[in-house]
Amino acid sequence: MKTLFQQGRKEGAISSKYTDEFLLLYFQCLVEGFSQPHIYQQALAYTKEWSEVVLKGFAP
């Protein structure tokens, strides 16, 4: 996944302001959902990023 993120950044499809850690968590949340307490607790730290991605996507 990290290789894909790097490629996406290089091609301009993913903004460099989103860390690999955030992107991995984002996809984990999509798969497991926010109903898992450990994911919910981690995601709280990324409230701003979640809002931006929902509204604008990952592109710069």
PyMOL Python script that loads the backbone (N, CA, C, O; Angstrom):
from pymol import cmd

cmd.read_pdbstr("""\
ATOM      1  N   MET A   1       0.816  -1.184   0.000  1.00  0.00           N
ATOM      2  CA  MET A   1       0.000   0.000   0.000  1.00  0.00           C
ATOM      3  C   MET A   1       0.868   1.260   0.000  1.00  0.00           C
ATOM      4  O   MET A   1       0.564   2.235  -0.687  1.00  0.00           O
ATOM      5  N   LYS A   2       1.943   1.226   0.773  1.00  0.00           N
ATOM      6  CA  LYS A   2       2.786   2.413   0.853  1.00  0.00           C
ATOM      7  C   LYS A   2       3.392   2.753  -0.504  1.00  0.00           C
ATOM      8  O   LYS A   2       3.557   3.927  -0.837  1.00  0.00           O
ATOM      9  N   THR A   3       3.721   1.738  -1.280  1.00  0.00           N
ATOM     10  CA  THR A   3       4.254   1.962  -2.622  1.00  0.00           C
ATOM     11  C   THR A   3       3.213   2.658  -3.493  1.00  0.00           C
ATOM     12  O   THR A   3       3.541   3.561  -4.263  1.00  0.00           O
ATOM     13  N   LEU A   4       1.964   2.235  -3.367  1.00  0.00           N
ATOM     14  CA  LEU A   4       0.889   2.878  -4.123  1.00  0.00           C
ATOM     15  C   LEU A   4       0.694   4.328  -3.681  1.00  0.00           C
ATOM     16  O   LEU A   4       0.454   5.202  -4.513  1.00  0.00           O
ATOM     17  N   PHE A   5       0.794   4.584  -2.388  1.00  0.00           N
ATOM     18  CA  PHE A   5       0.675   5.952  -1.893  1.00  0.00           C
ATOM     19  C   PHE A   5       1.793   6.825  -2.467  1.00  0.00           C
ATOM     20  O   PHE A   5       1.547   7.949  -2.903  1.00  0.00           O
ATOM     21  N   GLN A   6       3.022   6.301  -2.466  1.00  0.00           N
ATOM     22  CA  GLN A   6       4.156   7.050  -3.006  1.00  0.00           C
ATOM     23  C   GLN A   6       3.965   7.342  -4.491  1.00  0.00           C
ATOM     24  O   GLN A   6       4.239   8.447  -4.959  1.00  0.00           O
ATOM     25  N   GLN A   7       3.491   6.339  -5.222  1.00  0.00           N
ATOM     26  CA  GLN A   7       3.232   6.521  -6.646  1.00  0.00           C
ATOM     27  C   GLN A   7       2.141   7.562  -6.852  1.00  0.00           C
ATOM     28  O   GLN A   7       2.253   8.415  -7.732  1.00  0.00           O
ATOM     29  N   GLY A   8       1.097   7.497  -6.055  1.00  0.00           N
ATOM     30  CA  GLY A   8       0.014   8.470  -6.154  1.00  0.00           C
ATOM     31  C   GLY A   8       0.488   9.890  -5.878  1.00  0.00           C
ATOM     32  O   GLY A   8       0.053  10.833  -6.539  1.00  0.00           O
ATOM     33  N   ARG A   9       1.374  10.043  -4.908  1.00  0.00           N
ATOM     34  CA  ARG A   9       1.939  11.367  -4.624  1.00  0.00           C
ATOM     35  C   ARG A   9       2.779  11.858  -5.803  1.00  0.00           C
ATOM     36  O   ARG A   9       2.698  13.020  -6.201  1.00  0.00           O
ATOM     37  N   LYS A  10       3.585  10.947  -6.350  1.00  0.00           N
ATOM     38  CA  LYS A  10       4.455  11.296  -7.474  1.00  0.00           C
ATOM     39  C   LYS A  10       3.632  11.731  -8.690  1.00  0.00           C
ATOM     40  O   LYS A  10       4.024  12.642  -9.419  1.00  0.00           O
ATOM     41  N   GLU A  11       2.507  11.081  -8.899  1.00  0.00           N
ATOM     42  CA  GLU A  11       1.647  11.388 -10.044  1.00  0.00           C
ATOM     43  C   GLU A  11       0.691  12.556  -9.765  1.00  0.00           C
ATOM     44  O   GLU A  11      -0.032  13.000 -10.657  1.00  0.00           O
ATOM     45  N   GLY A  12       0.694  13.041  -8.532  1.00  0.00           N
ATOM     46  CA  GLY A  12      -0.165  14.169  -8.192  1.00  0.00           C
ATOM     47  C   GLY A  12      -1.592  13.795  -7.829  1.00  0.00           C
ATOM     48  O   GLY A  12      -2.450  14.669  -7.708  1.00  0.00           O
ATOM     49  N   ALA A  13      -1.853  12.507  -7.654  1.00  0.00           N
ATOM     50  CA  ALA A  13      -3.201  12.052  -7.315  1.00  0.00           C
ATOM     51  C   ALA A  13      -3.468  12.087  -5.815  1.00  0.00           C
ATOM     52  O   ALA A  13      -4.621  12.124  -5.387  1.00  0.00           O
ATOM     53  N   ILE A  14      -2.399  12.075  -5.014  1.00  0.00           N
ATOM     54  CA  ILE A  14      -2.519  12.117  -3.562  1.00  0.00           C
ATOM     55  C   ILE A  14      -1.652  13.251  -3.044  1.00  0.00           C
ATOM     56  O   ILE A  14      -0.470  13.340  -3.377  1.00  0.00           O
ATOM     57  N   SER A  15      -2.236  14.108  -2.235  1.00  0.00           N
ATOM     58  CA  SER A  15      -1.490  15.219  -1.659  1.00  0.00           C
ATOM     59  C   SER A  15      -0.430  14.707  -0.690  1.00  0.00           C
ATOM     60  O   SER A  15      -0.660  13.743   0.040  1.00  0.00           O
ATOM     61  N   SER A  16       0.722  15.351  -0.689  1.00  0.00           N
ATOM     62  CA  SER A  16       1.814  14.946   0.204  1.00  0.00           C
ATOM     63  C   SER A  16       1.518  15.287   1.664  1.00  0.00           C
ATOM     64  O   SER A  16       2.236  14.833   2.555  1.00  0.00           O
ATOM     65  N   LYS A  17       0.486  16.070   1.925  1.00  0.00           N
ATOM     66  CA  LYS A  17       0.171  16.408   3.321  1.00  0.00           C
ATOM     67  C   LYS A  17      -0.447  15.235   4.076  1.00  0.00           C
ATOM     68  O   LYS A  17      -0.518  15.270   5.305  1.00  0.00           O
ATOM     69  N   TYR A  18      -0.897  14.194   3.366  1.00  0.00           N
ATOM     70  CA  TYR A  18      -1.469  13.015   4.018  1.00  0.00           C
ATOM     71  C   TYR A  18      -0.387  11.969   4.218  1.00  0.00           C
ATOM     72  O   TYR A  18       0.184  11.461   3.252  1.00  0.00           O
ATOM     73  N   THR A  19      -0.108  11.649   5.472  1.00  0.00           N
ATOM     74  CA  THR A  19       0.939  10.677   5.788  1.00  0.00           C
ATOM     75  C   THR A  19       0.488   9.263   5.449  1.00  0.00           C
ATOM     76  O   THR A  19      -0.705   8.986   5.324  1.00  0.00           O
ATOM     77  N   ASP A  20       1.465   8.378   5.303  1.00  0.00           N
ATOM     78  CA  ASP A  20       1.155   6.966   5.076  1.00  0.00           C
ATOM     79  C   ASP A  20       0.328   6.419   6.235  1.00  0.00           C
ATOM     80  O   ASP A  20      -0.600   5.636   6.032  1.00  0.00           O
ATOM     81  N   GLU A  21       0.673   6.838   7.453  1.00  0.00           N
ATOM     82  CA  GLU A  21      -0.063   6.375   8.635  1.00  0.00           C
ATOM     83  C   GLU A  21      -1.545   6.739   8.530  1.00  0.00           C
ATOM     84  O   GLU A  21      -2.411   5.906   8.796  1.00  0.00           O
ATOM     85  N   PHE A  22      -1.834   7.978   8.143  1.00  0.00           N
ATOM     86  CA  PHE A  22      -3.221   8.403   8.001  1.00  0.00           C
ATOM     87  C   PHE A  22      -3.922   7.617   6.896  1.00  0.00           C
ATOM     88  O   PHE A  22      -5.049   7.159   7.083  1.00  0.00           O
ATOM     89  N   LEU A  23      -3.271   7.457   5.757  1.00  0.00           N
ATOM     90  CA  LEU A  23      -3.893   6.755   4.640  1.00  0.00           C
ATOM     91  C   LEU A  23      -4.169   5.289   4.973  1.00  0.00           C
ATOM     92  O   LEU A  23      -5.221   4.757   4.618  1.00  0.00           O
ATOM     93  N   LEU A  24      -3.225   4.640   5.654  1.00  0.00           N
ATOM     94  CA  LEU A  24      -3.451   3.256   6.068  1.00  0.00           C
ATOM     95  C   LEU A  24      -4.627   3.167   7.034  1.00  0.00           C
ATOM     96  O   LEU A  24      -5.456   2.264   6.922  1.00  0.00           O
ATOM     97  N   LEU A  25      -4.702   4.094   7.977  1.00  0.00           N
ATOM     98  CA  LEU A  25      -5.817   4.123   8.916  1.00  0.00           C
ATOM     99  C   LEU A  25      -7.133   4.384   8.184  1.00  0.00           C
ATOM    100  O   LEU A  25      -8.156   3.776   8.502  1.00  0.00           O
ATOM    101  N   TYR A  26      -7.105   5.269   7.225  1.00  0.00           N
ATOM    102  CA  TYR A  26      -8.297   5.576   6.423  1.00  0.00           C
ATOM    103  C   TYR A  26      -8.842   4.308   5.766  1.00  0.00           C
ATOM    104  O   TYR A  26     -10.035   4.014   5.850  1.00  0.00           O
ATOM    105  N   PHE A  27      -7.965   3.576   5.122  1.00  0.00           N
ATOM    106  CA  PHE A  27      -8.412   2.354   4.456  1.00  0.00           C
ATOM    107  C   PHE A  27      -8.818   1.273   5.450  1.00  0.00           C
ATOM    108  O   PHE A  27      -9.742   0.505   5.184  1.00  0.00           O
ATOM    109  N   GLN A  28      -8.146   1.206   6.581  1.00  0.00           N
ATOM    110  CA  GLN A  28      -8.544   0.256   7.621  1.00  0.00           C
ATOM    111  C   GLN A  28      -9.948   0.587   8.117  1.00  0.00           C
ATOM    112  O   GLN A  28     -10.760  -0.310   8.344  1.00  0.00           O
ATOM    113  N   CYS A  29     -10.227   1.862   8.281  1.00  0.00           N
ATOM    114  CA  CYS A  29     -11.562   2.277   8.719  1.00  0.00           C
ATOM    115  C   CYS A  29     -12.616   1.940   7.679  1.00  0.00           C
ATOM    116  O   CYS A  29     -13.732   1.552   8.024  1.00  0.00           O
ATOM    117  N   LEU A  30     -12.273   2.085   6.429  1.00  0.00           N
ATOM    118  CA  LEU A  30     -13.221   1.725   5.381  1.00  0.00           C
ATOM    119  C   LEU A  30     -13.552   0.235   5.432  1.00  0.00           C
ATOM    120  O   LEU A  30     -14.691  -0.172   5.204  1.00  0.00           O
ATOM    121  N   VAL A  31     -12.542  -0.561   5.731  1.00  0.00           N
ATOM    122  CA  VAL A  31     -12.730  -2.008   5.779  1.00  0.00           C
ATOM    123  C   VAL A  31     -13.425  -2.448   7.065  1.00  0.00           C
ATOM    124  O   VAL A  31     -14.380  -3.224   7.023  1.00  0.00           O
ATOM    125  N   GLU A  32     -12.950  -1.958   8.197  1.00  0.00           N
ATOM    126  CA  GLU A  32     -13.465  -2.419   9.482  1.00  0.00           C
ATOM    127  C   GLU A  32     -14.582  -1.548  10.048  1.00  0.00           C
ATOM    128  O   GLU A  32     -15.392  -2.004  10.855  1.00  0.00           O
ATOM    129  N   GLY A  33     -14.613  -0.306   9.621  1.00  0.00           N
ATOM    130  CA  GLY A  33     -15.645   0.593  10.110  1.00  0.00           C
ATOM    131  C   GLY A  33     -15.294   1.242  11.435  1.00  0.00           C
ATOM    132  O   GLY A  33     -14.417   0.777  12.162  1.00  0.00           O
ATOM    133  N   PHE A  34     -15.979   2.301  11.726  1.00  0.00           N
ATOM    134  CA  PHE A  34     -15.740   3.052  12.952  1.00  0.00           C
ATOM    135  C   PHE A  34     -16.316   2.367  14.175  1.00  0.00           C
ATOM    136  O   PHE A  34     -16.135   2.857  15.290  1.00  0.00           O
ATOM    137  N   SER A  35     -16.991   1.271  14.005  1.00  0.00           N
ATOM    138  CA  SER A  35     -17.585   0.589  15.151  1.00  0.00           C
ATOM    139  C   SER A  35     -16.537  -0.079  16.041  1.00  0.00           C
ATOM    140  O   SER A  35     -16.832  -0.452  17.177  1.00  0.00           O
ATOM    141  N   GLN A  36     -15.326  -0.230  15.530  1.00  0.00           N
ATOM    142  CA  GLN A  36     -14.250  -0.833  16.318  1.00  0.00           C
ATOM    143  C   GLN A  36     -13.637   0.240  17.223  1.00  0.00           C
ATOM    144  O   GLN A  36     -13.122   1.240  16.722  1.00  0.00           O
ATOM    145  N   PRO A  37     -13.683   0.051  18.541  1.00  0.00           N
ATOM    146  CA  PRO A  37     -13.186   1.088  19.473  1.00  0.00           C
ATOM    147  C   PRO A  37     -11.742   1.528  19.218  1.00  0.00           C
ATOM    148  O   PRO A  37     -11.436   2.715  19.330  1.00  0.00           O
ATOM    149  N   HIS A  38     -10.846   0.588  18.875  1.00  0.00           N
ATOM    150  CA  HIS A  38      -9.450   0.981  18.662  1.00  0.00           C
ATOM    151  C   HIS A  38      -9.289   1.880  17.439  1.00  0.00           C
ATOM    152  O   HIS A  38      -8.428   2.760  17.435  1.00  0.00           O
ATOM    153  N   ILE A  39     -10.091   1.678  16.418  1.00  0.00           N
ATOM    154  CA  ILE A  39     -10.032   2.531  15.228  1.00  0.00           C
ATOM    155  C   ILE A  39     -10.613   3.900  15.547  1.00  0.00           C
ATOM    156  O   ILE A  39     -10.044   4.925  15.170  1.00  0.00           O
ATOM    157  N   TYR A  40     -11.736   3.917  16.236  1.00  0.00           N
ATOM    158  CA  TYR A  40     -12.371   5.186  16.584  1.00  0.00           C
ATOM    159  C   TYR A  40     -11.412   6.066  17.383  1.00  0.00           C
ATOM    160  O   TYR A  40     -11.303   7.262  17.112  1.00  0.00           O
ATOM    161  N   GLN A  41     -10.728   5.500  18.346  1.00  0.00           N
ATOM    162  CA  GLN A  41      -9.793   6.270  19.174  1.00  0.00           C
ATOM    163  C   GLN A  41      -8.644   6.830  18.332  1.00  0.00           C
ATOM    164  O   GLN A  41      -8.233   7.972  18.534  1.00  0.00           O
ATOM    165  N   GLN A  42      -8.129   6.044  17.401  1.00  0.00           N
ATOM    166  CA  GLN A  42      -7.041   6.523  16.533  1.00  0.00           C
ATOM    167  C   GLN A  42      -7.536   7.610  15.588  1.00  0.00           C
ATOM    168  O   GLN A  42      -6.828   8.585  15.338  1.00  0.00           O
ATOM    169  N   ALA A  43      -8.734   7.449  15.066  1.00  0.00           N
ATOM    170  CA  ALA A  43      -9.264   8.375  14.077  1.00  0.00           C
ATOM    171  C   ALA A  43      -9.562   9.751  14.657  1.00  0.00           C
ATOM    172  O   ALA A  43      -9.546  10.742  13.927  1.00  0.00           O
ATOM    173  N   LEU A  44      -9.833   9.829  15.946  1.00  0.00           N
ATOM    174  CA  LEU A  44     -10.129  11.119  16.570  1.00  0.00           C
ATOM    175  C   LEU A  44      -9.017  12.134  16.348  1.00  0.00           C
ATOM    176  O   LEU A  44      -9.282  13.327  16.208  1.00  0.00           O
ATOM    177  N   ALA A  45      -7.787  11.670  16.317  1.00  0.00           N
ATOM    178  CA  ALA A  45      -6.644  12.566  16.116  1.00  0.00           C
ATOM    179  C   ALA A  45      -6.592  13.140  14.699  1.00  0.00           C
ATOM    180  O   ALA A  45      -5.857  14.094  14.445  1.00  0.00           O
ATOM    181  N   TYR A  46      -7.363  12.566  13.783  1.00  0.00           N
ATOM    182  CA  TYR A  46      -7.325  12.976  12.375  1.00  0.00           C
ATOM    183  C   TYR A  46      -8.654  13.576  11.910  1.00  0.00           C
ATOM    184  O   TYR A  46      -9.015  13.454  10.739  1.00  0.00           O
ATOM    185  N   THR A  47      -9.370  14.213  12.811  1.00  0.00           N
ATOM    186  CA  THR A  47     -10.689  14.762  12.463  1.00  0.00           C
ATOM    187  C   THR A  47     -10.605  15.720  11.279  1.00  0.00           C
ATOM    188  O   THR A  47     -11.431  15.651  10.369  1.00  0.00           O
ATOM    189  N   LYS A  48      -9.623  16.606  11.280  1.00  0.00           N
ATOM    190  CA  LYS A  48      -9.473  17.569  10.177  1.00  0.00           C
ATOM    191  C   LYS A  48      -9.217  16.847   8.855  1.00  0.00           C
ATOM    192  O   LYS A  48      -9.842  17.159   7.842  1.00  0.00           O
ATOM    193  N   GLU A  49      -8.298  15.883   8.869  1.00  0.00           N
ATOM    194  CA  GLU A  49      -7.976  15.146   7.645  1.00  0.00           C
ATOM    195  C   GLU A  49      -9.182  14.370   7.123  1.00  0.00           C
ATOM    196  O   GLU A  49      -9.432  14.348   5.918  1.00  0.00           O
ATOM    197  N   TRP A  50      -9.935  13.731   8.028  1.00  0.00           N
ATOM    198  CA  TRP A  50     -11.132  12.990   7.615  1.00  0.00           C
ATOM    199  C   TRP A  50     -12.101  13.912   6.893  1.00  0.00           C
ATOM    200  O   TRP A  50     -12.637  13.567   5.839  1.00  0.00           O
ATOM    201  N   SER A  51     -12.319  15.078   7.463  1.00  0.00           N
ATOM    202  CA  SER A  51     -13.255  16.035   6.864  1.00  0.00           C
ATOM    203  C   SER A  51     -12.793  16.455   5.468  1.00  0.00           C
ATOM    204  O   SER A  51     -13.591  16.498   4.531  1.00  0.00           O
ATOM    205  N   GLU A  52     -11.513  16.762   5.337  1.00  0.00           N
ATOM    206  CA  GLU A  52     -10.972  17.173   4.030  1.00  0.00           C
ATOM    207  C   GLU A  52     -11.103  16.073   2.998  1.00  0.00           C
ATOM    208  O   GLU A  52     -11.503  16.329   1.862  1.00  0.00           O
ATOM    209  N   VAL A  53     -10.767  14.844   3.385  1.00  0.00           N
ATOM    210  CA  VAL A  53     -10.821  13.730   2.437  1.00  0.00           C
ATOM    211  C   VAL A  53     -12.257  13.465   1.998  1.00  0.00           C
ATOM    212  O   VAL A  53     -12.509  13.208   0.821  1.00  0.00           O
ATOM    213  N   VAL A  54     -13.186  13.526   2.926  1.00  0.00           N
ATOM    214  CA  VAL A  54     -14.594  13.311   2.574  1.00  0.00           C
ATOM    215  C   VAL A  54     -15.070  14.375   1.602  1.00  0.00           C
ATOM    216  O   VAL A  54     -15.800  14.081   0.655  1.00  0.00           O
ATOM    217  N   LEU A  55     -14.653  15.620   1.838  1.00  0.00           N
ATOM    218  CA  LEU A  55     -15.125  16.722   1.004  1.00  0.00           C
ATOM    219  C   LEU A  55     -14.345  16.902  -0.300  1.00  0.00           C
ATOM    220  O   LEU A  55     -14.923  17.255  -1.328  1.00  0.00           O
ATOM    221  N   LYS A  56     -13.013  16.655  -0.257  1.00  0.00           N
ATOM    222  CA  LYS A  56     -12.166  16.980  -1.409  1.00  0.00           C
ATOM    223  C   LYS A  56     -11.450  15.798  -2.031  1.00  0.00           C
ATOM    224  O   LYS A  56     -10.987  15.909  -3.166  1.00  0.00           O
ATOM    225  N   GLY A  57     -11.339  14.684  -1.350  1.00  0.00           N
ATOM    226  CA  GLY A  57     -10.540  13.574  -1.831  1.00  0.00           C
ATOM    227  C   GLY A  57      -9.088  13.747  -1.423  1.00  0.00           C
ATOM    228  O   GLY A  57      -8.774  14.606  -0.600  1.00  0.00           O
ATOM    229  N   PHE A  58      -8.207  12.949  -1.982  1.00  0.00           N
ATOM    230  CA  PHE A  58      -6.791  12.955  -1.596  1.00  0.00           C
ATOM    231  C   PHE A  58      -5.926  13.874  -2.462  1.00  0.00           C
ATOM    232  O   PHE A  58      -4.781  14.147  -2.103  1.00  0.00           O
ATOM    233  N   ALA A  59      -6.436  14.345  -3.571  1.00  0.00           N
ATOM    234  CA  ALA A  59      -5.641  15.150  -4.484  1.00  0.00           C
ATOM    235  C   ALA A  59      -5.259  16.486  -3.860  1.00  0.00           C
ATOM    236  O   ALA A  59      -5.982  17.004  -3.009  1.00  0.00           O
ATOM    237  N   PRO A  60      -4.132  17.042  -4.278  1.00  0.00           N
ATOM    238  CA  PRO A  60      -3.698  18.352  -3.749  1.00  0.00           C
ATOM    239  C   PRO A  60      -4.646  19.465  -4.154  1.00  0.00           C
ATOM    240  O   PRO A  60      -4.429  20.622  -3.794  1.00  0.00           O
TER     241      PRO A  60
END
""", "prot")
cmd.dss("prot")
cmd.show_as("cartoon", "prot")
cmd.util.cbc("prot")
cmd.orient("prot")
